[in-house]
C-alpha cells in the first residue's frame, strides 16, 4: 500500500525525464502564403510513442500529427474558404507518455493564409459566329482581382471544365462545337489563385454554319442552322419535333 501511494507522486519513468528526442522536422512553411485548398503539411521524425500536435500561431491550435510508422508523425491542415491570418509561427508539441513535453519552433519562416475570395464578375453575355462563342462580362469591384477563369460545361450545373485564363473582360471560345448547346460561367481570380463564386451559367447554342443534311427521322429540338432535306423526312408518331428561330431548311 505504501509503495502504491508513493508511486502516484512519481513520474511513470523517473529515470527518463529528458525531453523527447527529435531527429528531423519537415514542413512546407516556405510556401509563405496559402490559399483556399492548400495544405499546411508537417512531418516529424522523432522517438516512438509520442503524442504530437502542431499550432499555426493563435489561428489554429492542436492539429494532430498521428504516428504513421515507428517514430514518423504526419499531419496537415487544409485551408478553408474564408480563412485569413498573417505571419503566424509554426510550433510543434511532442509529449511523452510520462507527460514530459518538448516544444519545437519551426524556424523556416512564418505562415500567411489568405483564403478570402475576390469579388466576382457580373453580366456575362455571349454572341455566336463562325469563329466561335464570344463572351464578355464586367468587373465592378476590382480589388484583389488579377484575372479571370472561363469555364464551360454540358449542363447548367455539375462539372465545368476550365477553358481559359485571361486578364481581359472578354474571351473567344474557338473550340465550341457547332450544333451543340454549351453552358458558360466566369470566375475572378486573385494573385494566389483564390477564385470567386461563379457567375450564373449562361446557355449558348452554337448553330451549324455549314449546310447539314436532315435525317429521315425528325425528333427533339433542331439546333439553329441551315439544313438540306434530300428526301422524305418523317416525325415519328408520338414524338415532338421543334425548330427554333433562325433555322433554314432547303429542299433538294
Phi, psi and omega in degrees: 000317180296318180296320179295319181293319180296321184294337178293338181263359183252149174300158179302320179228082185299337180272001177233060180270002181289163182293154176302141181277130178244124179268317183199145174234128179238128179221173175246031182294341180294349174299329174085288182247130181246132178253181182300134181091343177288164178233135169271114188250138180224134174227131182238131173253109185214188179290160184285158170078020180268162168254120187236140173217166173224155180241143169256083183052224176269356185285314182217122184240150172073032177288123187290145173238085182292153179278110183278318172224177184303111176081001179250122183241128183228144176193171181204160171237125179271128181290129182255155179302129180100345178296138178202127175198165187221136172053052179263137177281155175256124179232146184238132179253127177237124186233130176282162176302333180274006175094352179290126187241144175237137177252122178252121179259117181288124184263008184283356181138183179247168185246130172242130180244125176226093180245030177266122185290146175287165176295145186270162177285169182221169172053055176289129180228161182213150170220153184242152177200181182297334181278348179136199180260122179261119182251148175212156181202174177236157178228098183290309181262111185262007182296126179066011179269121180254339182182192185221150177243123180260129182237146180229140178221169178267347180228159181293338176228165179106214185283130173239142180256135176288121181253344180195152168235127187216155174261000181266170177262023179204160179201140176252116177269097182277355182263001180293126183287139176289147177080017182225148172277143178229151177239132183238150169209159184227141175238152170267157183226142176263187187292339181250009173100002174294138182249142175285172169296147181285158169294165173298142182294138182247123180276130178230125176261117179273110184285170171278126177261344172260155180293133183238136179283136175282142177280172182287336180246130183246124176201158182079204182255136179268123178295138180306142181165193179248125185238152177240122176264108183272334183213208181286131178238125188238136168271112183300151179301133179091351180263159174241130181240129185235135171243125183273174179302145178087002180273133177240137178239125174255149180246138184300000000 
